């Protein structure tokens, strides 16, 4: 896996280029981004089946991520808020959270208000990140292997591509 200070390529763009606000505004428009936006690693979407989560559980995860505003403070939306946003009952959200915990993707942490009563839980997303790291590494390795295969001399059309490159270089 790439270190934090390593430049990562995203479909031909660096992470900095792909997340540049101006670039995002060109794609989505300023008006659409005005209420805010969240960065979701593609590996989360691509690994949905491997993580053993259905569409409701994925939606709950995405909404938890949308509530994760500060790196040091894990999200703590209520089940009611999540249900209202997704369009499902509190009980459906509760079942989804239980499944996400069972798959070791989140960790629920009880939270108490000032008077000692329980309030909405905090949801630790660190287990999700740890589960995604090896999957991300596999995806990067597969992409690199595919790149090598595409350039392989054994691949049909290699002679044609080589001739085209020589012709372009001589021009």
WOHU-V983647 format. One line per field, one symbol per residue. ss: DSSP state (H for helix, E for strand, C for the rest). phi: phi as a letter, one per 40 degrees, with the letter a starting at -180 (. if undefined). burial: # if it has 9 or more other ideal C-beta (glycine too) atoms within 8 Angstrom, else .. A space follows every 10 residues. Layout:
ss = ???
phi = ???
burial = ???
This chain:
ss = CCCCCCCCEE CCEEHHHHCC HHHHHHHHCH HHHCCCCCCC CHHHHHCCCC CCCCHHHHHH HHHHHHCCCE CCECECCCHH HHHHHHCCCH HHHHHHHHHH HHCCCCEEEE EECCCCCEEE EEEECHHHHH HHHHHHHHHH HHHHHHHHHH CCCCCCCHHH HHHHHHHHHH C
phi = .ccdcccbcb fgbcdcccbc dcccccccgc cccdchabcb cddccccdcc cgbccccccc dccccccccb dcbccacccc ccccccgbcd cccdcccccc cccfbbbcbc bbcccgccbd ccbccdcccc ccdccccccc cccccccccc cccccdgdcc cccccccccc c
burial = .........# ..###.###. ..###..... ..#....... ..##..##.. #.#..##### #####.##.. ...####.#. .##..#.... .###.##.## #.#.##.##. #......... .####.##.. ###.###.## .......... ....#..#.. .......... .
